[in-house]
Amino acid sequence: MPTLSHAKSFGQVGSIFVLLVAIPDIGWVLGIVGLILMLLAIKEISEVVGDRAIYSNMLWAVGLAIAAIVIAVLVIVGSVLRFIGLGNLSMMRSDFNAATVPSGDVVGLIASVLVGLLLVWIVMLVSAVFVRRSYTSIAARLKIGTFETAGLIYLIGAATTIILVGFALLLVAQILVVVAFFSMEDKPATQAASAPA
């Protein structure tokens, strides 16, 4: 049976793990585990408060973020492979000379990478809209405004990653998510208010 106590525990640990993603070697593992724990927490919250849209919005956000990562990898790898040519990937060929590459190929490489990054930015922005919807719903149901603030800062951060400022805002948003999970009660605000003293 889902409880806010479980959601709080999953959310606390998961949100901290997501912050540790920058640790060399194991950070990516901690980030994935943290994301899974946060998804479990949000699923529990959505079931406790009876609002399936909370979890559904977060699933859409995660799915779109994964799609953006796949797009980024495909665009960058595809652009580089097109630029150097598949034949130049052989370890036995050391005759690739960047100075002999026509300037049109360099412009094509830069253009395709920029278009790919723009596409990634758009997909991540849509993902951030779903994150904000989820956190806004959680804030309304649990009466914890920090979730709403985190969602707004996350959306602004995603929008401004194109000018690099957004990465700092995304970090601030994640720290606010940690604070929000630590400020959760073990019972929904409506139940806690109606419980006898």
CYANA upper distance limits for C-alpha pairs under 8 A (distance plus 0.5 A):
  2 PRO  CA      6 HIS  CA      7.64
  2 PRO  CA      7 ALA  CA      8.33
  2 PRO  CA     44 GLU  CA      5.75
  2 PRO  CA     45 ILE  CA      8.23
  2 PRO  CA     47 GLU  CA      7.09
  2 PRO  CA     48 VAL  CA      6.67
  3 THR  CA      7 ALA  CA      6.91
  3 THR  CA     44 GLU  CA      6.91
  3 THR  CA     45 ILE  CA      7.91
  3 THR  CA     48 VAL  CA      6.74
  3 THR  CA    186 ASP  CA      8.15
  3 THR  CA    187 LYS  CA      8.33
  4 LEU  CA      8 LYS  CA      6.33
  4 LEU  CA     44 GLU  CA      7.32
  4 LEU  CA     45 ILE  CA      6.67
  4 LEU  CA     48 VAL  CA      7.39
  4 LEU  CA    185 GLU  CA      7.83
  4 LEU  CA    186 ASP  CA      5.64
  4 LEU  CA    187 LYS  CA      6.46
  4 LEU  CA    188 PRO  CA      7.79
  5 SER  CA      9 SER  CA      6.83
  5 SER  CA    185 GLU  CA      8.09
  5 SER  CA    186 ASP  CA      5.21
  5 SER  CA    187 LYS  CA      7.93
  6 HIS  CA     10 PHE  CA      6.61
  6 HIS  CA     41 ALA  CA      7.62
  6 HIS  CA     44 GLU  CA      7.91
  7 ALA  CA     11 GLY  CA      6.32
  7 ALA  CA     40 LEU  CA      7.56
  7 ALA  CA     41 ALA  CA      4.50
  7 ALA  CA     42 ILE  CA      7.31
  7 ALA  CA     43 LYS  CA      8.45
  7 ALA  CA     44 GLU  CA      5.97
  7 ALA  CA     45 ILE  CA      6.64
  8 LYS  CA     12 GLN  CA      6.47
  8 LYS  CA     41 ALA  CA      7.16
  8 LYS  CA    181 PHE  CA      6.24
  8 LYS  CA    182 PHE  CA      7.57
  8 LYS  CA    184 MET  CA      6.91
  8 LYS  CA    185 GLU  CA      8.39
  8 LYS  CA    186 ASP  CA      7.90
  9 SER  CA     13 VAL  CA      6.80
  9 SER  CA     41 ALA  CA      8.24
 10 PHE  CA     14 GLY  CA      6.27
 10 PHE  CA     37 LEU  CA      5.70
 10 PHE  CA     38 MET  CA      6.66
 10 PHE  CA     40 LEU  CA      7.22
 10 PHE  CA     41 ALA  CA      5.71
 11 GLY  CA     15 SER  CA      6.21
 11 GLY  CA     37 LEU  CA      6.81
 11 GLY  CA     38 MET  CA      5.41
 11 GLY  CA     40 LEU  CA      8.33
 11 GLY  CA     41 ALA  CA      5.65
 11 GLY  CA     42 ILE  CA      8.16
 11 GLY  CA    178 VAL  CA      8.08
 11 GLY  CA    181 PHE  CA      6.24
 12 GLN  CA     16 ILE  CA      6.83
 12 GLN  CA    178 VAL  CA      6.56
 12 GLN  CA    181 PHE  CA      5.96
 12 GLN  CA    182 PHE  CA      6.67
 13 VAL  CA     17 PHE  CA      6.69
 13 VAL  CA     34 GLY  CA      7.41
 13 VAL  CA     37 LEU  CA      7.78
 14 GLY  CA     18 VAL  CA      6.75
 14 GLY  CA     33 VAL  CA      7.42
 14 GLY  CA     34 GLY  CA      4.17
 14 GLY  CA     35 LEU  CA      6.61
 14 GLY  CA     36 ILE  CA      7.74
 14 GLY  CA     37 LEU  CA      5.24
 14 GLY  CA     38 MET  CA      5.55
 15 SER  CA     19 LEU  CA      7.04
 15 SER  CA     34 GLY  CA      6.42
 15 SER  CA     35 LEU  CA      7.88
 15 SER  CA     37 LEU  CA      8.41
 15 SER  CA     38 MET  CA      6.85
 15 SER  CA    174 GLN  CA      7.60
 15 SER  CA    177 VAL  CA      7.21
 15 SER  CA    178 VAL  CA      5.89
 16 ILE  CA     20 LEU  CA      7.09
 16 ILE  CA     34 GLY  CA      7.63
 16 ILE  CA    178 VAL  CA      6.89
 17 PHE  CA     21 VAL  CA      7.36
 17 PHE  CA     30 LEU  CA      5.75
 17 PHE  CA     31 GLY  CA      6.13
 17 PHE  CA     33 VAL  CA      7.63
 17 PHE  CA     34 GLY  CA      5.16
 17 PHE  CA     35 LEU  CA      8.41
 18 VAL  CA     30 LEU  CA      7.02
 18 VAL  CA     31 GLY  CA      4.87
 18 VAL  CA     32 ILE  CA      7.91
 18 VAL  CA     33 VAL  CA      8.41
 18 VAL  CA     34 GLY  CA      5.49
 18 VAL  CA     35 LEU  CA      6.91
 18 VAL  CA    174 GLN  CA      8.39
 19 LEU  CA     31 GLY  CA      7.82
 19 LEU  CA    171 LEU  CA      8.18
 19 LEU  CA    174 GLN  CA      7.46
 19 LEU  CA    175 ILE  CA      8.04
 20 LEU  CA     27 GLY  CA      6.29
 20 LEU  CA     30 LEU  CA      7.10
 20 LEU  CA     31 GLY  CA      7.20
 21 VAL  CA     26 ILE  CA      8.27
 21 VAL  CA     27 GLY  CA      4.49
 21 VAL  CA     28 TRP  CA      5.73
 21 VAL  CA     29 VAL  CA      8.10
 21 VAL  CA     30 LEU  CA      6.56
 21 VAL  CA     31 GLY  CA      5.35
 22 ALA  CA     27 GLY  CA      5.89
 22 ALA  CA     28 TRP  CA      7.95
 23 ILE  CA     27 GLY  CA      4.87
 23 ILE  CA     28 TRP  CA      8.29
 26 ILE  CA     30 LEU  CA      6.89
 27 GLY  CA     31 GLY  CA      6.56
 28 TRP  CA     32 ILE  CA      6.77
 29 VAL  CA     33 VAL  CA      6.68
 30 LEU  CA     34 GLY  CA      6.35
 31 GLY  CA     35 LEU  CA      6.56
 32 ILE  CA     36 ILE  CA      6.76
 33 VAL  CA     37 LEU  CA      6.71
 34 GLY  CA     38 MET  CA      6.57
 35 LEU  CA     39 LEU  CA      6.65
 36 ILE  CA     40 LEU  CA      6.75
 37 LEU  CA     41 ALA  CA      6.69
 38 MET  CA     42 ILE  CA      6.63
 39 LEU  CA     43 LYS  CA      6.54
 39 LEU  CA     55 TYR  CA      8.16
 39 LEU  CA     58 MET  CA      7.99
 39 LEU  CA     59 LEU  CA      8.35
 40 LEU  CA     44 GLU  CA      6.67
 41 ALA  CA     45 ILE  CA      6.68
 42 ILE  CA     46 SER  CA      6.53
 42 ILE  CA     54 ILE  CA      7.63
 42 ILE  CA     55 TYR  CA      6.37
 42 ILE  CA     58 MET  CA      8.32
 43 LYS  CA     47 GLU  CA      6.75
 43 LYS  CA     54 ILE  CA      8.18
 43 LYS  CA     55 TYR  CA      5.74
 44 GLU  CA     48 VAL  CA      6.60
 45 ILE  CA     49 VAL  CA      6.63
 45 ILE  CA    138 ILE  CA      8.10
 46 SER  CA     50 GLY  CA      6.25
 46 SER  CA     51 ASP  CA      5.54
 46 SER  CA     52 ARG  CA      5.91
 46 SER  CA     53 ALA  CA      7.93
 46 SER  CA     54 ILE  CA      6.03
 46 SER  CA     55 TYR  CA      6.34
 46 SER  CA    138 ILE  CA      8.41
 47 GLU  CA     51 ASP  CA      7.00
 47 GLU  CA     52 ARG  CA      7.18
 49 VAL  CA    141 ARG  CA      7.26
 49 VAL  CA    188 PRO  CA      7.94
 51 ASP  CA     55 TYR  CA      8.45
 52 ARG  CA     56 SER  CA      6.70
 53 ALA  CA     57 ASN  CA      6.26
 53 ALA  CA    134 SER  CA      7.81
 54 ILE  CA     58 MET  CA      7.00
 54 ILE  CA    133 ARG  CA      7.95
 54 ILE  CA    134 SER  CA      5.12
 54 ILE  CA    135 TYR  CA      8.03
 54 ILE  CA    137 SER  CA      6.72
 54 ILE  CA    138 ILE  CA      7.36
 55 TYR  CA     59 LEU  CA      6.65
 55 TYR  CA    134 SER  CA      7.48
 56 SER  CA     60 TRP  CA      6.78
 57 ASN  CA     61 ALA  CA      6.73
 57 ASN  CA    130 PHE  CA      5.58
 57 ASN  CA    131 VAL  CA      7.13
 57 ASN  CA    133 ARG  CA      7.13
 57 ASN  CA    134 SER  CA      6.01
 58 MET  CA     62 VAL  CA      6.69
 58 MET  CA    130 PHE  CA      6.66
 58 MET  CA    131 VAL  CA      6.12
 58 MET  CA    134 SER  CA      6.37
 59 LEU  CA     63 GLY  CA      6.54
 60 TRP  CA     64 LEU  CA      6.57
 60 TRP  CA    127 SER  CA      7.44
 60 TRP  CA    130 PHE  CA      7.08
 61 ALA  CA     65 ALA  CA      6.63
 61 ALA  CA    126 VAL  CA      8.13
 61 ALA  CA    127 SER  CA      4.71
 61 ALA  CA    128 ALA  CA      7.00
 61 ALA  CA    129 VAL  CA      8.20
 61 ALA  CA    130 PHE  CA      5.69
 61 ALA  CA    131 VAL  CA      6.24
 62 VAL  CA     66 ILE  CA      6.68
 62 VAL  CA    127 SER  CA      7.53
 63 GLY  CA     67 ALA  CA      6.70
 63 GLY  CA    127 SER  CA      8.49
 64 LEU  CA     68 ALA  CA      6.64
 64 LEU  CA    123 VAL  CA      6.81
 64 LEU  CA    124 MET  CA      7.26
 64 LEU  CA    126 VAL  CA      8.05
 64 LEU  CA    127 SER  CA      5.92
 65 ALA  CA     69 ILE  CA      6.87
 65 ALA  CA    123 VAL  CA      7.63
 65 ALA  CA    124 MET  CA      6.25
 65 ALA  CA    127 SER  CA      6.56
 66 ILE  CA     70 VAL  CA      6.78
 67 ALA  CA     71 ILE  CA      6.58
 67 ALA  CA    123 VAL  CA      8.23
 68 ALA  CA     72 ALA  CA      6.59
 68 ALA  CA    119 LEU  CA      8.42
 68 ALA  CA    120 VAL  CA      5.47
 68 ALA  CA    121 TRP  CA      8.29
 68 ALA  CA    123 VAL  CA      6.35
 68 ALA  CA    124 MET  CA      6.82
 69 ILE  CA     73 VAL  CA      6.74
 69 ILE  CA    120 VAL  CA      7.93
 70 VAL  CA     74 LEU  CA      6.60
 71 ILE  CA     75 VAL  CA      6.45
 71 ILE  CA    116 GLY  CA      7.76
 71 ILE  CA    119 LEU  CA      8.46
 71 ILE  CA    120 VAL  CA      7.03
 72 ALA  CA     76 ILE  CA      6.54
 72 ALA  CA    116 GLY  CA      6.99
 72 ALA  CA    117 LEU  CA      7.16
 72 ALA  CA    120 VAL  CA      6.74
 73 VAL  CA     77 VAL  CA      6.36
 74 LEU  CA     78 GLY  CA      6.08
 75 VAL  CA     79 SER  CA      6.32
 75 VAL  CA    112 SER  CA      7.88
 75 VAL  CA    113 VAL  CA      6.94
 75 VAL  CA    116 GLY  CA      6.12
 76 ILE  CA     80 VAL  CA      6.64
 76 ILE  CA    113 VAL  CA      6.57
 76 ILE  CA    116 GLY  CA      8.09
 77 VAL  CA     81 LEU  CA      6.51
 78 GLY  CA     82 ARG  CA      6.50
 79 SER  CA     83 PHE  CA      6.55
 79 SER  CA    109 LEU  CA      6.26
 79 SER  CA    112 SER  CA      6.96
 79 SER  CA    113 VAL  CA      7.14
 80 VAL  CA     84 ILE  CA      6.68
 80 VAL  CA    109 LEU  CA      7.53
 81 LEU  CA     85 GLY  CA      5.87
 81 LEU  CA     86 LEU  CA      6.42
 82 ARG  CA     86 LEU  CA      7.67
 82 ARG  CA    109 LEU  CA      8.50
 83 PHE  CA    105 ASP  CA      6.88
 83 PHE  CA    106 VAL  CA      7.91
 83 PHE  CA    109 LEU  CA      6.80
 84 ILE  CA     88 ASN  CA      6.69
 84 ILE  CA     89 LEU  CA      8.39
 84 ILE  CA     96 PHE  CA      8.40
 85 GLY  CA     89 LEU  CA      7.89
 88 ASN  CA     93 ARG  CA      6.74
 88 ASN  CA     94 SER  CA      8.37
 88 ASN  CA     96 PHE  CA      7.06
 89 LEU  CA     93 ARG  CA      8.00
 97 ASN  CA    101 VAL  CA      7.77
101 VAL  CA    105 ASP  CA      7.24
101 VAL  CA    106 VAL  CA      7.94
102 PRO  CA    106 VAL  CA      7.51
103 SER  CA    107 VAL  CA      6.79
104 GLY  CA    108 GLY  CA      6.54
105 ASP  CA    109 LEU  CA      6.59
106 VAL  CA    110 ILE  CA      6.73
107 VAL  CA    111 ALA  CA      6.48
108 GLY  CA    112 SER  CA      6.47
109 LEU  CA    113 VAL  CA      6.67
110 ILE  CA    114 LEU  CA      6.60
111 ALA  CA    115 VAL  CA      6.60
112 SER  CA    116 GLY  CA      6.55
113 VAL  CA    117 LEU  CA      6.57
114 LEU  CA    118 LEU  CA      6.61
115 VAL  CA    119 LEU  CA      6.74
116 GLY  CA    120 VAL  CA      6.71
117 LEU  CA    121 TRP  CA      6.59
118 LEU  CA    122 ILE  CA      6.76
119 LEU  CA    123 VAL  CA      6.79
120 VAL  CA    124 MET  CA      6.59
121 TRP  CA    125 LEU  CA      6.55
121 TRP  CA    158 ALA  CA      8.28
121 TRP  CA    159 ALA  CA      8.34
121 TRP  CA    161 THR  CA      8.29
121 TRP  CA    162 ILE  CA      7.60
122 ILE  CA    126 VAL  CA      6.86
123 VAL  CA    127 SER  CA      6.71
124 MET  CA    128 ALA  CA      6.62
124 MET  CA    158 ALA  CA      7.22
125 LEU  CA    129 VAL  CA      6.94
125 LEU  CA    155 LEU  CA      7.56
125 LEU  CA    158 ALA  CA      6.11
125 LEU  CA    159 ALA  CA      6.48
126 VAL  CA    130 PHE  CA      7.23
127 SER  CA    131 VAL  CA      6.90
128 ALA  CA    132 ARG  CA      6.61
128 ALA  CA    151 GLY  CA      8.46
128 ALA  CA    154 TYR  CA      7.05
128 ALA  CA    155 LEU  CA      5.59
128 ALA  CA    158 ALA  CA      6.92
129 VAL  CA    133 ARG  CA      6.76
129 VAL  CA    155 LEU  CA      6.76
130 PHE  CA    134 SER  CA      6.72
131 VAL  CA    135 TYR  CA      6.69
131 VAL  CA    151 GLY  CA      6.78
131 VAL  CA    154 TYR  CA      8.27
131 VAL  CA    155 LEU  CA      8.29
132 ARG  CA    136 THR  CA      6.37
132 ARG  CA    148 GLU  CA      7.72
132 ARG  CA    150 ALA  CA      8.36
132 ARG  CA    151 GLY  CA      4.62
132 ARG  CA    152 LEU  CA      6.56
132 ARG  CA    154 TYR  CA      7.67
132 ARG  CA    155 LEU  CA      7.02
133 ARG  CA    137 SER  CA      6.68
133 ARG  CA    151 GLY  CA      7.98
134 SER  CA    138 ILE  CA      6.78
134 SER  CA    151 GLY  CA      8.43
135 TYR  CA    139 ALA  CA      6.57
135 TYR  CA    147 PHE  CA      5.68
135 TYR  CA    148 GLU  CA      5.98
135 TYR  CA    150 ALA  CA      7.89
135 TYR  CA    151 GLY  CA      5.96
136 THR  CA    140 ALA  CA      6.72
136 THR  CA    147 PHE  CA      6.95
136 THR  CA    148 GLU  CA      5.06
136 THR  CA    151 GLY  CA      7.15
137 SER  CA    141 ARG  CA      6.63
137 SER  CA    148 GLU  CA      8.43
138 ILE  CA    142 LEU  CA      6.36
138 ILE  CA    143 LYS  CA      8.30
138 ILE  CA    144 ILE  CA      8.10
138 ILE  CA    147 PHE  CA      7.26
138 ILE  CA    148 GLU  CA      8.24
139 ALA  CA    143 LYS  CA      5.73
139 ALA  CA    144 ILE  CA      5.22
139 ALA  CA    145 GLY  CA      5.76
139 ALA  CA    146 THR  CA      7.63
139 ALA  CA    147 PHE  CA      5.72
139 ALA  CA    148 GLU  CA      5.99
140 ALA  CA    144 ILE  CA      7.62
140 ALA  CA    145 GLY  CA      8.09
141 ARG  CA    188 PRO  CA      8.18
141 ARG  CA    189 ALA  CA      8.24
142 LEU  CA    184 MET  CA      8.27
142 LEU  CA    188 PRO  CA      6.20
142 LEU  CA    189 ALA  CA      6.09
143 LYS  CA    189 ALA  CA      6.92
144 ILE  CA    148 GLU  CA      8.16
144 ILE  CA    180 ALA  CA      7.40
144 ILE  CA    183 SER  CA      8.15
144 ILE  CA    184 MET  CA      7.80
145 GLY  CA    149 THR  CA      6.85
146 THR  CA    150 ALA  CA      6.51
146 THR  CA    176 LEU  CA      6.93
146 THR  CA    177 VAL  CA      7.74
146 THR  CA    179 VAL  CA      7.91
146 THR  CA    180 ALA  CA      5.85
147 PHE  CA    151 GLY  CA      6.68
147 PHE  CA    176 LEU  CA      7.76
147 PHE  CA    177 VAL  CA      6.73
147 PHE  CA    180 ALA  CA      6.28
148 GLU  CA    152 LEU  CA      6.76
149 THR  CA    153 ILE  CA      6.65
149 THR  CA    173 ALA  CA      8.30
149 THR  CA    176 LEU  CA      8.15
150 ALA  CA    154 TYR  CA      6.42
150 ALA  CA    172 VAL  CA      8.36
150 ALA  CA    173 ALA  CA      5.10
150 ALA  CA    174 GLN  CA      7.53
150 ALA  CA    176 LEU  CA      5.94
150 ALA  CA    177 VAL  CA      6.50
151 GLY  CA    155 LEU  CA      6.72
151 GLY  CA    173 ALA  CA      7.52
152 LEU  CA    156 ILE  CA      6.74
153 ILE  CA    157 GLY  CA      6.33
153 ILE  CA    169 LEU  CA      6.81
153 ILE  CA    170 LEU  CA      7.53
153 ILE  CA    172 VAL  CA      8.04
153 ILE  CA    173 ALA  CA      6.01
154 TYR  CA    158 ALA  CA      6.58
154 TYR  CA    169 LEU  CA      7.21
154 TYR  CA    170 LEU  CA      5.83
154 TYR  CA    173 ALA  CA      5.79
154 TYR  CA    174 GLN  CA      8.33
155 LEU  CA    159 ALA  CA      6.70
156 ILE  CA    160 THR  CA      6.69
156 ILE  CA    166 GLY  CA      7.55
156 ILE  CA    169 LEU  CA      7.89
157 GLY  CA    161 THR  CA      6.58
157 GLY  CA    165 VAL  CA      7.80
157 GLY  CA    166 GLY  CA      4.34
157 GLY  CA    167 PHE  CA      6.78
157 GLY  CA    168 ALA  CA      7.88
157 GLY  CA    169 LEU  CA      5.21
157 GLY  CA    170 LEU  CA      5.63
158 ALA  CA    166 GLY  CA      6.30
158 ALA  CA    167 PHE  CA      8.08
158 ALA  CA    170 LEU  CA      7.49
159 ALA  CA    166 GLY  CA      7.34
160 THR  CA    164 LEU  CA      6.97
160 THR  CA    165 VAL  CA      6.38
160 THR  CA    166 GLY  CA      4.87
160 THR  CA    167 PHE  CA      8.36
161 THR  CA    165 VAL  CA      6.30
161 THR  CA    166 GLY  CA      4.48
161 THR  CA    167 PHE  CA      6.22
162 ILE  CA    166 GLY  CA      7.86
165 VAL  CA    169 LEU  CA      7.39
166 GLY  CA    170 LEU  CA      6.58
167 PHE  CA    171 LEU  CA      6.91
168 ALA  CA    172 VAL  CA      6.86
169 LEU  CA    173 ALA  CA      6.59
170 LEU  CA    174 GLN  CA      6.73
171 LEU  CA    175 ILE  CA      6.79
172 VAL  CA    176 LEU  CA      6.76
173 ALA  CA    177 VAL  CA      6.80
174 GLN  CA    178 VAL  CA      6.92
175 ILE  CA    179 VAL  CA      6.89
176 LEU  CA    180 ALA  CA      6.51
177 VAL  CA    181 PHE  CA      6.71
178 VAL  CA    182 PHE  CA      6.79
179 VAL  CA    183 SER  CA      6.70
180 ALA  CA    184 MET  CA      6.94
185 GLU  CA    189 ALA  CA      8.04
187 LYS  CA    191 GLN  CA      6.75
187 LYS  CA    192 ALA  CA      6.37
188 PRO  CA    192 ALA  CA      6.60
189 ALA  CA    193 ALA  CA      6.59
190 THR  CA    194 SER  CA      6.87
191 GLN  CA    195 ALA  CA      6.55
